[in-house]
Each structure stands twice: as structure tokens, then as C-alpha cells.
Amino acid sequence: MSPVDEETIQARRHRLSSVPRACEGCKIRKIRCDRTRPCANCRTSNISCRYPNDKSRSQQDKAANREAHEDRLEKRLRSLESRITALERSKATPVIEDATILDVSSPEPRPTDESPLFEGDPSFTNQSFQASESARRTVVSACNGDNSAIDHSFNQLQKCLRASQGLSRNDFYFRKSTSQAVPTSTPLPVNLVTYVLRRMRDRRPIFLSSYAISDLSVVENLCEKVYSTSELASVGEIASMHGVLFFVLKELIAMKDPLCQKFDLATSLDHCEKNFVDAIETYEVLAVPSFESILALTMGMIKSQGEAKPYLYWKLVAAAVSHCESLGYHRKSTYQNFSSSKAESIRRLFWTVYTFDKNMSLVLGRASHMQSLGIDSQYPTVSTDLALRAWDESFVMGIRLAELQGRIFADLYSTTTMAKAPSERAQIISDLSAAMEKWHLELEQIDSEGVNNPHVFHLSRGNWDILFYSTLTLLFHASSTNGVELQISSHCFNAARNSLRAHLDFFPQYQKSQLLSDDDYFNWVLLSSSFIPFIVTFLHTIAAKDMANVTLLEQVVGTLENFRSSSQGSERLYQICATFTQVARKLVQSQQSPVGSYNQQQNSLRISDTSHGTSLFPPEVIQDTFGSSDLNSVNPYAIDILNDWLSGPPFPWDKIDVDFDNSHSSM
């Protein structure tokens, strides 16, 4: 019998009184701690046992703790690898088929967040907290002598109130729910995951520089939890781990990493994608808030945009925003409950969701899910490491651009602001355009000396330019007053042309780099940014009789031809833009001017309201312009879209009505 088993009652009481709290490992896993040093649970799990008041948590020990954590992870992965190898030998089947099955059908998986559910100041719980504290102070001040009983009563009351805010999976399921968390799935081979983690440690991937997470330990912890033999992984942990590894594997394949020679990464990528999709398409990831669920949803947003599915993207954003608000990630006070490294990871993830929400809000013309009024969370910290600093500064600039995009929609395109007086709208546009120009100037001043993956960093500047000029086009287009007439200023024309030119400069560089396939580039850049500038440039071309702009449009259509076979959406967009370009050339050559009133001196255009069924291009104009022989080359759908666009808010995907479901992108 061990010394712990022989412990007397008196000795146990003395020990428990000297160790007032459970160790951190048991606290995180929500299991009973016997408060020995080390405790029985930590000895069984072969992990370090620490208590809140231990000196081992000092700053000077963090580096040693990190190394120890990495060693433990590698040992556990090697142990699993040896077990899988033994199974492989006994059954003579591939490792990937023999790997441990991920069973997450437990009725109460391990909680993944320590913070309570967030409630605002007006909530019943917070009002009760304030009332109880005020009552306690009043009673104590009115009484003399020993107040310990009073303090104990009020402490018990506040303890009950805090318990009501606790996060439990059961809070998000009906009482008689019989749903399973996620179908069982086979994880990636342990030896592959081990090599990938080592590769990420040796050579920092682009993924950790420009996406939702920047701390490698987050990925390592996810892998450790999912491959652990002592505990069941939550659905969010399984989904987020496979989501992260999916994009890391894609990057390794694109960069032709040496691991491609050691493993069949393409097959592993397909397998990883299946596991990710199986996990993320569960109720739990969408409904139960946790850091891991938000990370999984963020990976899903990136993947859905890569598949040209903006409406799926929008649904995932809605769920992620709801999780962030439930956990209080938008409030600065929440981060006091976490260590500095954990708080930084949460903060970075929150602002990624914020950026995605504001950007897609403007792309789709829908109100943002995340209301900026209640946000006081700080921006992510900019690293002092030269390899990371420029990436971090760019990430913060992305947040600031998202804030401007949110203001553009809220102040100029929302239902309540569309009726503002022209002078008031003009002032808003002037203020926002100045802020946009200031933003762009600061972006260009980022010092990239010593940056990690310098070629990719400089390549990303072109993407920023496309997004900047596309957003600027929408801003200046807001000078129009719906229901009266459409007004397009010279500022709007110039922004639109600059967006198309940025695309023409940017596209050859991406093709040369081979970091993205043509399909990826089309879905990421063109579907998000460049259709509105194309329409605005088309209108200027036929109004000003500008043959140089015809050439510009034709060059853009030439690049679109590279993508037209990637999906039904890309084919339709190509046909629409090709039709606009054909019409522009014919009208410029024929000297016809069916497009409103063009002021050559001001380089501006006024077009009468088309909301009452009046087409900008009546059939007789098309007939006269093309003649009967070329009339079949005109896509009438493109003309209908243009008329709809002119009579309403300029948000393309509600107008184009692309069938994204038939996409067969190579993603």
C-alpha cells in the first residue's frame, strides 16, 4: 500500500488545510484532486503537478516548461505510434486504418473554457451581484462587532450567482436530446502529425503568421488532447485540430516541402478534410461556445470562401460571433481570467472573427452580426520579433480596415441611413475617404525588414491593394441616392480602375509563385472584391467613349478565362463580364450613348432611376449596336443584372444569384 493510502485522518486534514486549492491540472480537467504533491491524477497522467501559489510559475521558468511540454507531447505521440505499429504488424493493414478511433459520444465531454458565460450589466445576475454587494456593505456598516456570519451569507449568495453563469454542454441541449456529438472518425497517422509539428517548430509556416492563431503551442495542445489516451476529446477540439492541420498540409504541399517525399500528403489532406467537415457540421460546434469551436468555425469560414460559398461563410460567421459574445471575448474584463499567452490567443481569434464579419457584411450587403458598440477588447499585441512584427502590424491594419468597412455599411448603406440628406452623406463620405487614405498610407509604411516568409509577405500587399480600392469604390458609390438617380463621381471611377489595375498587377505574381491555384485565387480575391469596380469601369467606358478602358476590361476578362471552368459561379461571372466588355466595345465604336448624362469636365455620370422597369439598354439599342448576326453573343442575363444593380444597393452576390452549390473547386 502506498504512503498516500496509509495517511491518517489527522494528517489528511493538516495536509488539506495547508493546500487550499486543487492543482491546476485537476482544475482544468474538472476532476477531484487529492491535493498531494504531486497528486494521484497528475502521476497517473504523467504530467507536471502545479499549484496556484507554486514559485514554478515564475517568468524565468516558462522556457523550461515549454521544452518540457514539447518533450511530453513527443513522448506521448511516440507511444501512440508504437501502439499503432504493433496493430499494423498484427493485422497487416495500413496505419491510417488502424489508428485509434476518435469516440466523442460522451454525454459530458471535458469543458474547454474556464470562463463563465458572459452577461452584460443589465442582466439579472449582474444586477443581483451589485445589489448583494451594496446590501453587504450597508449591513456591515450598520452593525458592530463580529460580521463573519454576515460576510459568510453574502459570500454564499454570490457563489450561487456565479454558479448560475457556469458553462455546461447540457445548457445547449434539450433535456431529452439523444443526438450524438459526432460520428466516429479515424485520425491522421500519429507519425505524420509528429513530423508536421516538428516541421512547424523548425520552420514557422505562413499559416501561423497571417491567420487566426500565431502560437504553435495552441496547435500542439490540440493534438495532445485529441490523441490523448486518458481523456475523451471534445468535438470542438477534434474539428479545430483537423481544420488547422488541413491548411498546414495545404501549405506544405504548395511549398513542396520535403515531407511530401516522406508521406502521401495529398491523401492525408483528403482524409483530414473529411474529418474536419464531419466534426464542424455537428450541432455542438455550432451551438456550444468554446475557444475550440470558434477556431473550428473560423477554419470553416476560410474553407467556405475557398470553395466560393459566401452564404455558408456567413452562417459560420454568425455562429462564431455568437460564441464570442457568449464567452465575453469582446470585453476587456474577460481576459483577466486567463494567462497572458491564452489571453493573446483568444484576442487574436476574436479579432479574426470580427474582421471576417465586417468584410463579408459589406460584400453581401447585410447587417453585421457583431455590434461594435459593446467591444472594448484590446487589439492583439504586436511582436517585437522582426520575423513576426510586420505580419502582426498587417493583422492590426486588417482589423482597422474592417472597422472602416463596418462604418461604411452602417453609416451609408443600412436601411436607417439610406434616407440621410445628401449633404450629411457627403460629409460622411469625405470623413471616411480621408480615414481610408490614412489607413492605406500607414499600411505602405510597414517595415518588412527581417520578416518571416518575405516573398509571401510582399505578395500579400497586392491583395491589400485590391481590397482597399474595391472598398473605396463602394464608399464613393454611396454618394448616389436610391430612388432618384444614380450618380457616379470621378473619385468612384478612379477607385474602380485602380482596383482592376491592382488585380492585373497582382495576378501574374501569384501565378508565378504557385502558392495558390487559379481556383483559389478566383475564389479568394475576385469573388470578394472586384465585380463592383468592373461594373463602374464599364459604365465610365461607355459614357466617356474611352477606348483605353475597353482595353482594361478586356485584359481583366482575359484573366477571368483562366478560372471559368472551376465552378458554375466562375463560368457565369466570366460570361457576364465578357458580355459587358463586348457591349462596351460596340458602343464606343458606334458612338452611341445610352447611359445617362456624362459630365466630361467633372468626369462624372448621372443615370436616371431604373427601379420602375426602365432598362438602361432597351432591346432596340442592343439590336442597333450589335445587329442581328452578333445579337446571340449578348447575354441578356448580364443586362438584367446591370439594371438591378443600378436600381438598388451595389452588393453583387444578392444580384448575381450564383449557384455556388455546384462548385467543383479543387479545394
C-alpha positions in Angstrom: 0.0 0.0 0.0 1.3 3.5 -0.9 2.0 6.2 1.7 -1.0 8.1 0.4 -3.3 5.1 1.2 -1.9 4.9 4.7 -2.4 8.6 5.5 -4.2 9.2 8.8 -7.3 11.3 9.1 -5.4 13.9 11.2 -2.6 14.0 8.7 -5.0 14.4 5.8 -6.8 17.3 7.5 -3.5 19.0 8.1 -2.4 18.5 4.5 -5.7 19.8 3.1 -5.6 22.8 5.3 -2.1 23.7 4.0 -3.1 23.2 0.4 -6.3 25.3 0.0 -6.9 24.6 -3.7 -6.8 21.9 -6.3 -3.8 21.7 -8.6 -4.1 23.4 -11.9 -4.2 20.1 -13.9 -7.3 18.9 -12.0 -8.9 22.3 -12.0 -8.6 22.5 -15.8 -10.0 18.9 -16.3 -12.7 19.5 -13.7 -11.8 16.3 -11.7 -11.4 15.8 -7.9 -7.8 16.4 -6.7 -6.4 14.7 -3.6 -4.0 17.7 -3.1 -0.9 15.6 -2.6 2.3 16.8 -4.3 2.2 15.6 -7.0 -1.5 14.5 -6.9 -2.6 11.0 -7.9 -4.2 12.2 -11.1 -1.1 14.0 -12.4 1.1 11.0 -11.5 -1.3 8.7 -13.5 -1.3 11.1 -16.5 2.5 11.6 -16.2 2.2 15.4 -16.3 3.6 18.2 -14.1 1.5 18.9 -11.0 1.4 22.6 -10.1 -0.5 24.6 -7.5 -1.5 28.2 -7.9 1.0 29.5 -5.3 3.9 27.5 -6.6 7.0 29.5 -7.4 7.4 27.3 -10.5 5.0 29.6 -12.3 7.5 32.5 -12.4 8.5 34.1 -15.6 12.0 32.6 -15.6 10.7 29.0 -15.7 8.4 29.5 -18.7 11.1 28.5 -21.3 11.9 25.3 -19.4 8.2 24.5 -19.0 7.7 24.9 -22.8 10.6 22.5 -23.5 9.2 20.0 -21.0 5.7 20.3 -22.6 7.2 19.6 -26.1 9.1 16.6 -24.7 5.9 15.2 -23.1 4.0 15.7 -26.4 6.6 13.9 -28.4 6.8 11.0 -25.9 3.0 10.6 -25.9 2.9 10.7 -29.7 5.8 8.2 -30.0 3.9 5.9 -27.5 0.8 6.0 -29.7 2.9 5.5 -32.8 4.4 2.3 -31.3 1.0 1.0 -30.4 -0.3 1.7 -33.9 2.8 -0.1 -35.4 2.1 -3.1 -33.2 -1.5 -3.2 -34.5 -0.2 -2.7 -38.1 2.0 -5.8 -37.7 -0.7 -7.9 -36.2 -3.4 -7.1 -38.8 -1.2 -6.2 -41.8 -3.3 -3.2 -42.7 -2.3 0.5 -43.3 -1.6 2.7 -40.3 -4.3 5.1 -41.2 -6.9 2.3 -40.9 -5.5 1.1 -37.6 -5.3 4.4 -35.9 -7.3 4.9 -32.7 -10.9 5.7 -33.3 -11.9 9.2 -32.0 -15.0 8.5 -29.9 -16.6 11.7 -28.7 -20.0 10.4 -27.9 -19.6 11.0 -24.2 -22.6 12.7 -22.6 -20.4 15.3 -20.9 -17.1 15.9 -22.6 -14.3 17.9 -20.8 -15.1 21.6 -20.6 -12.9 23.6 -23.0 -13.2 27.1 -21.5 -12.8 28.1 -17.9 -14.6 31.4 -18.2 -18.3 31.7 -17.3 -20.9 32.7 -19.9 -20.8 36.4 -20.4 -23.8 38.6 -19.3 -24.0 42.4 -19.7 -24.5 44.9 -17.0 -28.3 44.9 -17.3 -28.6 41.2 -16.8 -30.4 39.7 -13.7 -27.2 38.0 -12.5 -25.0 41.2 -12.7 -27.7 43.3 -11.2 -28.0 40.8 -8.3 -24.2 40.9 -7.8 -24.3 44.6 -7.5 -27.3 44.6 -5.2 -25.9 41.9 -2.9 -22.6 43.8 -2.6 -24.4 47.1 -1.8 -26.5 45.3 0.8 -23.5 43.7 2.4 -21.7 47.0 2.7 -24.8 48.6 4.2 -25.4 45.8 6.7 -21.7 45.7 7.8 -21.5 49.4 8.3 -24.7 49.4 10.4 -23.5 46.5 12.7 -20.9 46.5 15.4 -18.7 43.6 16.4 -18.2 40.3 14.6 -19.5 40.4 11.0 -18.2 37.0 9.9 -21.7 35.4 9.7 -23.0 38.3 7.6 -20.0 38.0 5.3 -20.4 34.3 5.0 -24.1 34.7 4.0 -23.3 37.2 1.3 -20.4 35.1 0.0 -22.7 32.1 -0.3 -25.2 34.3 -2.3 -22.5 35.5 -4.7 -21.2 31.9 -5.0 -24.7 30.8 -6.1 -24.9 33.6 -8.6 -21.6 32.7 -10.1 -22.6 29.1 -10.4 -25.6 30.2 -12.5 -23.2 31.6 -15.1 -21.2 28.4 -15.4 -20.7 26.9 -18.8 -22.1 23.4 -19.3 -22.7 21.5 -22.5 -26.1 20.5 -21.1 -27.2 24.1 -21.3 -27.3 23.9 -25.0 -29.2 20.6 -25.4 -32.8 19.7 -24.7 -33.4 17.5 -21.8 -34.5 14.5 -23.9 -31.8 15.0 -26.5 -30.5 11.8 -28.0 -28.2 13.3 -30.6 -24.6 12.0 -30.8 -21.8 14.5 -30.7 -20.1 13.5 -33.9 -19.6 10.3 -35.9 -16.6 8.3 -35.0 -13.6 9.1 -37.2 -10.1 7.8 -37.9 -7.4 10.4 -37.1 -4.3 11.1 -39.2 -1.4 8.7 -38.5 0.5 9.8 -35.4 3.9 9.7 -37.0 2.7 12.2 -39.7 1.3 14.6 -37.1 4.6 14.3 -35.1 6.6 15.2 -38.2 4.3 18.1 -39.1 4.6 19.5 -35.6 8.4 19.2 -35.8 8.3 20.9 -39.2 6.2 23.7 -37.9 8.6 24.2 -35.0 11.7 24.2 -37.3 10.2 26.4 -40.0 7.3 28.7 -38.9 4.5 28.2 -41.5 2.7 31.1 -43.2 -0.4 29.9 -41.5 0.8 31.0 -38.1 1.7 34.4 -39.4 -1.5 35.6 -41.2 -4.4 33.6 -39.7 -6.4 33.3 -36.5 -3.6 31.8 -34.4 0.1 32.6 -34.1 1.1 30.4 -31.1 2.4 27.0 -32.1 1.6 25.7 -28.6 -2.2 26.1 -29.4 -1.7 23.5 -32.2 0.4 21.2 -30.1 -2.2 21.3 -27.2 -5.0 20.4 -29.6 -3.0 17.5 -31.0 -2.2 16.3 -27.4 -5.9 16.5 -26.4 -7.1 14.7 -29.5 -4.5 11.9 -29.4 -4.6 11.5 -25.6 -5.5 8.0 -24.4 -6.6 9.2 -20.9 -9.4 11.6 -21.8 -12.0 12.0 -24.5 -11.6 14.9 -26.9 -14.4 17.4 -27.3 -16.0 17.9 -30.7 -14.6 21.4 -30.9 -11.0 20.1 -30.3 -11.3 17.5 -33.0 -12.8 19.9 -35.5 -10.3 22.7 -34.8 -7.3 20.4 -34.9 -8.2 18.9 -38.2 -9.1 22.4 -39.6 -5.7 23.7 -38.6 -3.9 20.7 -40.0 -5.8 20.9 -43.2 -4.4 24.3 -44.0 -1.0 23.4 -42.8 -0.9 20.4 -45.0 -2.1 22.5 -48.0 0.7 24.9 -47.3 3.3 22.1 -47.1 2.1 20.7 -50.4 2.1 24.2 -52.1 5.6 24.9 -50.8 6.8 21.5 -52.0 8.1 20.7 -48.5 10.4 17.7 -48.1 7.6 16.0 -46.1 5.9 15.5 -49.5 8.6 12.9 -50.2 8.2 11.1 -46.9 4.4 11.0 -46.8 1.5 10.9 -49.2 0.3 14.4 -48.1 -2.4 14.6 -50.8 -4.1 11.5 -49.4 -3.7 12.8 -45.9 -5.1 16.1 -46.9 -8.3 14.5 -48.2 -8.6 12.4 -45.0 -8.0 15.5 -42.8 -10.6 17.4 -44.8 -13.2 14.7 -44.3 -12.6 14.6 -40.5 -12.8 18.3 -40.3 -16.1 18.5 -42.3 -17.6 15.6 -40.3 -16.8 17.4 -37.0 -17.7 21.0 -37.9 -21.1 20.0 -39.3 -22.3 19.0 -35.9 -24.8 20.7 -33.7 -22.2 21.0 -30.8 -19.7 23.1 -32.7 -22.4 25.4 -33.9 -24.2 25.7 -30.6 -21.9 25.2 -27.7 -19.5 28.1 -27.2 -15.8 27.3 -26.6 -12.4 28.6 -27.9 -12.0 25.4 -29.9 -15.5 25.7 -31.5 -14.7 29.3 -32.6 -11.4 28.2 -34.0 -13.1 25.4 -36.0 -15.7 27.8 -37.3 -13.0 30.2 -38.4 -11.2 27.5 -40.3 -14.6 26.7 -41.8 -15.0 30.3 -42.9 -11.6 30.2 -44.7 -12.5 26.9 -46.3 -16.0 28.1 -47.4 -14.6 31.2 -49.1 -12.0 29.0 -50.8 -14.9 26.9 -52.2 -16.8 30.1 -53.3 -19.6 29.6 -50.8 -20.2 33.1 -49.3 -23.6 32.2 -47.8 -22.1 29.2 -45.9 -19.3 31.6 -44.8 -22.0 34.0 -43.5 -23.7 31.3 -41.4 -20.4 30.2 -39.9 -19.6 33.9 -39.0 -23.0 34.2 -37.3 -22.2 31.1 -35.1 -18.7 32.3 -34.3 -19.8 35.8 -33.3 -22.5 34.3 -31.0 -19.8 32.1 -29.3 -17.5 35.1 -28.9 -20.2 37.2 -27.3 -21.4 34.3 -25.1 -17.8 33.9 -23.7 -17.3 37.7 -23.4 -14.4 37.8 -25.8 -15.5 41.2 -26.9 -15.0 42.7 -23.4 -11.6 43.6 -21.9 -12.6 42.4 -18.4 -12.9 38.8 -19.6 -9.2 38.5 -20.3 -8.3 38.9 -16.6 -9.4 35.3 -16.2 -6.6 33.9 -18.4 -2.8 33.7 -18.6 -1.2 36.2 -20.9 -0.5 33.6 -23.6 -4.0 32.2 -23.5 -5.5 35.7 -23.5 -3.4 36.7 -26.5 -4.6 33.6 -28.5 -8.2 34.4 -27.6 -7.8 38.1 -28.5 -6.3 37.2 -31.9 -9.1 34.7 -32.7 -11.8 37.2 -31.6 -10.4 40.0 -33.9 -10.2 37.5 -36.8 -13.9 36.7 -36.4 -14.6 40.5 -36.2 -12.6 41.2 -39.4 -14.3 38.3 -41.3 -17.8 39.5 -40.2 -17.3 43.2 -41.2 -15.7 42.3 -44.6 -18.5 39.8 -45.6 -21.1 42.2 -44.3 -20.1 44.7 -47.0 -19.6 42.1 -49.6 -23.1 40.7 -49.2 -24.8 43.9 -48.2 -26.1 42.5 -44.9 -26.0 44.0 -41.4 -23.0 42.9 -39.3 -23.6 40.2 -36.7 -21.1 41.9 -34.3 -22.2 45.2 -32.9 -19.1 47.5 -32.3 -20.7 49.5 -29.5 -20.1 46.8 -26.9 -16.5 46.0 -27.9 -13.6 47.2 -25.7 -11.2 44.3 -26.2 -7.7 45.4 -27.0 -6.0 44.7 -30.3 -3.6 41.7 -30.5 -0.1 42.5 -29.3 2.5 43.3 -32.0 5.6 41.2 -31.6 9.0 42.7 -31.1 10.5 39.9 -33.1 11.4 41.2 -36.6 10.3 37.9 -38.1 6.7 38.4 -36.8 6.4 42.2 -36.3 5.4 43.1 -39.9 2.8 40.3 -40.0 1.3 41.4 -36.7 1.2 45.0 -37.8 -0.6 43.9 -41.0 -3.1 41.9 -39.0 -3.9 45.0 -36.9 -4.3 47.0 -40.1 -6.7 44.4 -41.3 -8.8 45.0 -38.1 -8.8 48.7 -38.7 -9.9 48.3 -42.4 -12.7 46.0 -41.1 -13.8 48.8 -38.7 -13.9 51.2 -41.7 -15.9 48.7 -43.7 -18.3 48.4 -40.9 -18.8 52.1 -40.7 -19.3 52.3 -44.5 -22.2 49.9 -44.3 -23.7 51.2 -41.1 -23.5 54.9 -42.0 -24.2 54.7 -45.7 -26.0 51.5 -46.8 -28.1 50.4 -43.8 -31.9 50.9 -44.0 -31.9 53.7 -41.4 -29.1 55.7 -43.0 -30.2 55.5 -46.7 -32.6 58.4 -46.2 -30.0 60.8 -44.8 -29.8 64.2 -46.5 -27.3 64.4 -49.4 -25.1 67.0 -47.5 -24.9 64.7 -44.5 -24.0 61.7 -46.6 -21.4 63.8 -48.5 -19.7 64.7 -45.2 -19.7 61.1 -44.0 -18.1 60.0 -47.3 -15.5 62.8 -47.0 -14.5 61.7 -43.5 -14.4 58.0 -44.3 -12.4 58.6 -47.5 -9.8 60.6 -45.5 -9.6 57.7 -43.0 -9.2 55.2 -45.8 -6.4 57.1 -47.4 -4.7 57.5 -44.0 -5.1 53.7 -43.5 -3.5 53.0 -46.9 -0.6 55.3 -46.2 0.1 53.6 -42.9 -0.1 50.2 -44.5 2.6 51.1 -47.0 4.9 52.3 -44.2 5.1 48.9 -42.5 8.7 48.0 -42.3 9.2 44.4 -43.5 12.9 44.1 -42.7 13.6 40.6 -41.4 10.1 39.4 -41.8 9.3 35.6 -41.9 8.4 34.4 -45.5 9.3 37.7 -47.1 8.2 36.7 -50.6 4.7 35.8 -49.4 4.5 38.9 -47.3 5.3 41.2 -50.2 2.9 39.3 -52.4 0.1 39.9 -49.9 0.5 43.7 -50.5 -1.3 43.3 -53.8 -4.2 41.6 -52.1 -4.5 44.6 -49.7 -4.5 47.0 -52.7 -7.4 45.2 -54.4 -9.4 45.1 -51.2 -8.6 48.8 -50.5 -9.6 50.1 -53.9 -12.7 47.9 -54.0 -13.8 49.2 -50.6 -13.1 52.7 -51.7 -15.3 52.2 -54.8 -18.2 51.2 -52.6 -17.6 54.2 -50.4 -17.7 56.7 -53.2 -20.6 54.9 -54.9 -22.6 55.7 -51.7 -22.9 59.3 -52.9 -25.8 58.1 -55.1 -29.4 58.5 -53.7 -31.5 55.4 -54.4 -34.9 56.0 -55.9 -33.9 59.4 -57.6 -30.9 58.9 -59.8 -27.5 57.2 -59.8 -24.5 59.5 -59.5 -21.0 58.2 -60.1 -18.2 60.6 -59.3 -14.7 60.8 -60.7 -13.4 59.5 -57.4 -15.6 56.4 -57.8 -14.3 55.9 -61.3 -10.7 56.3 -60.3 -11.0 53.8 -57.4 -12.7 51.3 -59.6 -9.9 51.5 -62.3 -7.2 51.2 -59.6 -8.8 48.1 -58.3 -8.8 46.4 -61.7 -5.2 47.5 -62.3 -4.2 46.1 -58.9 -5.7 42.8 -60.0 -3.8 42.9 -63.3 -0.6 43.6 -61.5 -1.2 41.0 -58.8 -2.5 38.0 -60.7 0.8 37.3 -62.7 2.8 37.4 -59.5 0.5 34.8 -57.9 0.6 32.6 -60.9 4.4 32.8 -60.9 4.6 31.9 -57.1 2.3 28.9 -57.5 1.2 29.4 -53.9 -2.4 29.4 -54.9 -4.2 27.6 -57.7 -6.2 29.7 -60.2 -9.3 28.5 -58.5 -8.1 29.6 -55.1 -7.1 33.0 -56.4 -10.5 33.4 -58.1 -12.5 32.5 -55.0 -10.4 34.5 -52.6 -9.8 37.7 -54.4 -12.3 38.1 -57.3 -15.4 36.9 -55.6 -14.8 39.2 -52.6 -13.6 42.4 -54.3 -13.5 43.1 -58.0 -17.0 42.8 -59.5 -18.3 46.2 -58.4 -15.2 48.0 -59.8 -15.7 46.2 -63.1 -19.3 47.5 -63.4 -18.3 51.0 -62.5 -15.5 50.9 -65.0 -17.8 49.6 -67.7 -20.3 52.5 -67.1 -17.5 55.0 -67.3 -16.2 53.4 -70.5 -19.4 53.7 -72.5 -20.2 57.1 -71.1 -16.8 58.7 -71.8 -16.2 56.7 -75.0 -12.9 55.7 -73.5 -11.2 53.0 -75.6 -8.3 52.7 -73.1 -10.9 51.5 -70.5 -12.2 49.0 -73.1 -8.7 47.5 -73.3 -8.6 47.4 -69.5 -11.8 45.5 -69.3 -10.7 43.1 -72.0 -7.5 42.4 -70.0 -9.4 41.6 -66.9 -11.8 39.3 -68.8 -8.6 37.6 -70.2 -7.6 36.7 -66.6 -11.1 35.5 -65.8 -10.9 33.0 -68.6 -8.3 31.1 -66.5 -10.9 30.4 -63.9 -14.1 29.9 -65.8 -14.0 26.1 -65.6 -13.5 26.0 -61.8 -17.2 26.3 -60.9 -20.6 27.3 -62.3 -20.2 30.6 -60.4 -16.9 31.4 -62.1 -18.3 30.5 -65.5 -21.3 32.7 -65.0 -19.2 35.6 -63.8 -16.9 35.2 -66.8 -19.9 35.3 -69.2 -21.3 38.4 -67.5 -18.0 40.3 -67.6 -17.4 39.2 -71.2 -20.8 40.5 -72.2 -20.2 43.8 -70.5 -16.9 44.1 -72.4 -18.5 43.3 -75.8 -21.2 45.8 -75.2 -18.6 48.4 -74.2 -16.5 48.0 -77.3 -19.5 48.1 -79.6 -21.0 51.2 -78.0 -17.7 53.0 -78.0 -17.1 52.2 -81.7 -20.7 53.1 -82.7 -20.5 56.4 -80.7 -24.0 55.7 -79.2 -24.5 57.0 -75.7 -27.5 55.3 -73.9 -26.0 55.9 -70.5 -27.5 58.9 -68.8 -25.7 62.3 -68.7 -21.9 62.3 -68.7 -20.1 65.5 -67.5 -16.7 65.4 -69.2 -15.3 68.3 -67.3 -16.1 66.7 -63.9 -15.7 63.2 -65.2 -19.0 62.2 -63.5 -22.1 60.3 -64.6 -25.8 60.7 -63.8 -28.2 57.9 -64.6 -32.0 58.1 -64.3 -33.7 55.8 -61.8 -34.2 52.3 -63.3 -36.2 50.9 -60.4 -39.6 51.2 -62.3 -38.7 48.7 -65.0 -36.9 51.1 -67.4 -33.9 49.3 -68.8 -30.6 51.0 -69.3 -30.3 49.1 -72.6 -33.6 48.7 -74.3 -33.8 45.9 -76.9 -33.7 48.4 -79.8 -30.4 49.8 -78.5 -28.9 46.3 -78.4 -30.3 45.5 -81.8 -28.9 48.6 -83.4 -25.5 48.2 -81.7 -24.8 44.5 -82.5 -27.0 43.8 -85.5 -28.8 40.5 -86.0 -25.7 38.5 -86.7 -23.9 39.3 -83.3 -27.0 39.5 -81.2 -26.7 35.9 -80.0 -23.4 36.7 -78.3 -25.1 39.1 -75.9 -26.0 37.5 -72.6 -29.4 39.1 -71.6 -28.9 38.0 -68.0 -25.9 40.4 -67.8 -28.2 43.3 -68.8 -30.8 42.3 -66.2 -28.1 42.3 -63.5 -26.9 45.7 -64.5 -30.4 47.2 -64.4 -31.0 45.6 -61.0 -27.6 46.9 -59.7 -28.3 50.4 -60.9 -31.7 50.5 -59.1 -30.5 49.2 -55.7 -27.6 48.9 -53.3 -24.4 47.7 -55.1 -23.9 44.3 -53.5 -23.2 41.8 -56.2 -24.0 38.3 -54.8 -27.6 39.2 -54.0 -27.8 40.3 -57.7 -25.8 37.7 -59.5 -27.6 34.8 -57.7 -24.7 32.4 -58.5 -25.3 28.7 -58.0 -22.4 28.0 -55.6 -23.7 24.6 -54.7 -22.4 23.1 -58.0 -18.9 24.3 -57.4 -16.3 21.7 -58.0 -13.2 23.6 -57.0 -10.0 21.7 -56.4 -10.0 22.7 -52.7 
